[in-house]
Amino acid sequence: MDGKALAARIREEVAREVAAFPRPIGLATVLVGDDPASEVYIRLKHKATLEVGIEARDLRLPATTSEQELLTLVAELNADDAVDGILVQLPLPDGIDESRVINAIDPLKDVDGIHPLNAGLLLAGTPAHVPGTPLGVLALLDEYDVELRGANAVVVGRSDIVGKPAALLLLHRHATVTICHSRTRDLAAETSRADVLVAAVGVPGIVQPGMVKAGAAVIDVGLTRTDAGLVGDVAPEVAQHAGFLTPVPGGVGPMTIAMLLQSTIRAARYRALELAHPGA
Ligand SMILES: NC(=O)c1ccc[n+]([C@@H]2O[C@H](COP(=O)([O-])OP(=O)(O)OC[C@H]3O[C@@H](n4cnc5c(N)ncnc54)[C@H](OP(=O)(O)O)[C@@H]3O)[C@@H](O)[C@H]2O)c1
């Protein structure tokens, strides 16, 4: 499954929508500290944002920033009319309570879909902002016409930003969903039943060929930096009998960014009252 090609198409659509929007659209990203992986993600998001014509504000704060200083910045961005979307890159440095910061983001501007109101709306089946990675997973499955209704979908990983929302999106599309995690007793037994398998763990090669049903659609969300470059959670040999497999890199990564751009337009529409945010 070619995430790079689909993401490029979505970015073109977003650029057209941004140009047609009656006013400029703004996205503020906030990076606290100097985690190298987060720095790369922010750089890629910032570049893609500018390329589609969204006004990007790339805010960098030192690792010594206090929770109160960050909360003050979030409050300023909430009140700033030129900012439609706010993305606070996680993880935050030790000493800052992540949930307090997340709770402080205006749910209408929460393009990462991490505010509890947006998470709850997804649970309720009336989603507003949803995290970009699981949205990208669903967009790829749809692009390749993978049948979800009634399918056995297995999601490995239960984080708030990937595993749980991916499972909910699949459930809302009428898949029979199993969520696996570090305490799952027999991971291979669970994954072997999957027609759709989403691996979002961060352990290279945790999904081996013997764990995948022939013809299954396999989405590899995992990203781990190794001496050999970026690798996913799925062993490359799985490609030999999977029906579909996303490459790493070039699969879910570019989709995550494309969906963030779409969410920024959605945020602008909520704020312009073109769209009703179901929790507002
Ligand atoms: N491509 C992209 O754009 C993109 C975006 C986001 C994340 N990612 C990547 O996706 C991966 C997951 O990200 P995340 O933020 O969800 O990570 P996370 O918060 O660390 O969650 C990892 C999940 O994997 C589970 N897990 C760990 N070891 C396991 C094992 N041996 N067997 C089964 N499950 C196991 C954990 O279970 P417990 O809950 O029991 O601990 C947890 O639920 C990472 O590699 C990350 O870099 C990629």
The ligand as an SDF file (V2000), in Angstrom:
LIG
                    3D

 48 52  0  0  0  0  0  0  0  0999 V2000
    4.0360    6.3030   11.2070 N   0  0  0  0  0  0  0  0  0  0  0  0
    3.5950    7.2830   11.9960 C   0  0  0  0  0  0  0  0  0  0  0  0
    3.2210    8.3470   11.5490 O   0  0  0  0  0  0  0  0  0  0  0  0
    3.5390    7.0340   13.4550 C   0  0  0  0  0  0  0  0  0  0  0  0
    2.7620    7.8480   14.2770 C   0  0  0  0  0  0  0  0  0  0  0  0
    2.6750    7.5330   15.6340 C   0  0  0  0  0  0  0  0  0  0  0  0
    3.3990    6.4600   16.1320 C   0  0  0  0  0  0  0  0  0  0  0  0
    4.1930    5.7450   15.3020 N   0  0  0  0  0  0  0  0  0  0  0  0
    4.9500    4.5800   15.7780 C   0  0  0  0  0  0  0  0  0  0  0  0
    4.0230    3.5540   16.1430 O   0  0  0  0  0  0  0  0  0  0  0  0
    4.5210    2.8130   17.2270 C   0  0  0  0  0  0  0  0  0  0  0  0
    3.4910    2.8780   18.3440 C   0  0  0  0  0  0  0  0  0  0  0  0
    3.3420    4.2250   18.7660 O   0  0  0  0  0  0  0  0  0  0  0  0
    2.5420    4.5970   20.0690 P   0  0  0  0  0  0  0  0  0  0  0  0
    2.6640    6.0480   20.2760 O   0  0  0  0  0  0  0  0  0  0  0  0
    1.1960    3.9680   20.0000 O   0  0  0  0  0  0  0  0  0  0  0  0
    3.4590    3.8060   21.1500 O   0  0  0  0  0  0  0  0  0  0  0  0
    3.2470    3.4810   22.6770 P   0  0  0  0  0  0  0  0  0  0  0  0
    2.4550    4.5300   23.3420 O   0  0  0  0  0  0  0  0  0  0  0  0
    4.6010    3.1170   23.1800 O   0  0  0  0  0  0  0  0  0  0  0  0
    2.3420    2.1440   22.6410 O   0  0  0  0  0  0  0  0  0  0  0  0
    2.8650    0.9310   22.2690 C   0  0  0  0  0  0  0  0  0  0  0  0
    1.8270   -0.1460   22.4780 C   0  0  0  0  0  0  0  0  0  0  0  0
    2.4030   -1.3980   22.1300 O   0  0  0  0  0  0  0  0  0  0  0  0
    2.1190   -2.3450   23.1390 C   0  0  0  0  0  0  0  0  0  0  0  0
    3.1880   -3.3240   23.2470 N   0  0  0  0  0  0  0  0  0  0  0  0
    4.4510   -3.1500   23.6720 C   0  0  0  0  0  0  0  0  0  0  0  0
    5.1340   -4.3050   23.6410 N   0  0  0  0  0  0  0  0  0  0  0  0
    4.2670   -5.2350   23.1830 C   0  0  0  0  0  0  0  0  0  0  0  0
    4.3720   -6.6190   22.9270 C   0  0  0  0  0  0  0  0  0  0  0  0
    5.5240   -7.2940   23.1360 N   0  0  0  0  0  0  0  0  0  0  0  0
    3.3000   -7.2720   22.4550 N   0  0  0  0  0  0  0  0  0  0  0  0
    2.1330   -6.6260   22.2210 C   0  0  0  0  0  0  0  0  0  0  0  0
    1.9770   -5.2990   22.4370 N   0  0  0  0  0  0  0  0  0  0  0  0
    3.0280   -4.6260   22.9180 C   0  0  0  0  0  0  0  0  0  0  0  0
    2.0050   -1.5440   24.4150 C   0  0  0  0  0  0  0  0  0  0  0  0
    1.2410   -2.2870   25.3350 O   0  0  0  0  0  0  0  0  0  0  0  0
    0.9030   -1.7620   26.8390 P   0  0  0  0  0  0  0  0  0  0  0  0
   -0.1920   -0.7400   26.6440 O   0  0  0  0  0  0  0  0  0  0  0  0
    0.4640   -2.9750   27.5360 O   0  0  0  0  0  0  0  0  0  0  0  0
    2.1660   -1.1630   27.3680 O   0  0  0  0  0  0  0  0  0  0  0  0
    1.3460   -0.2760   23.9280 C   0  0  0  0  0  0  0  0  0  0  0  0
   -0.0490   -0.3760   23.9640 O   0  0  0  0  0  0  0  0  0  0  0  0
    5.8670    3.4440   17.5700 C   0  0  0  0  0  0  0  0  0  0  0  0
    6.8700    2.7390   16.8820 O   0  0  0  0  0  0  0  0  0  0  0  0
    5.7650    4.8490   17.0120 C   0  0  0  0  0  0  0  0  0  0  0  0
    7.0180    5.3940   16.6700 O   0  0  0  0  0  0  0  0  0  0  0  0
    4.2630    5.9830   13.9830 C   0  0  0  0  0  0  0  0  0  0  0  0
  1  2  1  0
  2  3  2  0
  2  4  1  0
  4  5  1  0
  4 48  2  0
  5  6  2  0
  6  7  1  0
  7  8  2  0
  8  9  1  0
  8 48  1  0
  9 10  1  0
  9 46  1  0
 10 11  1  0
 11 12  1  0
 11 44  1  0
 12 13  1  0
 13 14  1  0
 14 15  2  0
 14 16  1  0
 14 17  1  0
 17 18  1  0
 18 19  2  0
 18 20  1  0
 18 21  1  0
 21 22  1  0
 22 23  1  0
 23 24  1  0
 23 42  1  0
 24 25  1  0
 25 26  1  0
 25 36  1  0
 26 27  1  0
 26 35  1  0
 27 28  2  0
 28 29  1  0
 29 30  1  0
 29 35  2  0
 30 31  1  0
 30 32  2  0
 32 33  1  0
 33 34  2  0
 34 35  1  0
 36 37  1  0
 36 42  1  0
 37 38  1  0
 38 39  2  0
 38 40  1  0
 38 41  1  0
 42 43  1  0
 44 45  1  0
 44 46  1  0
 46 47  1  0
M  CHG  2   8   1  16  -1
M  END
$$$$
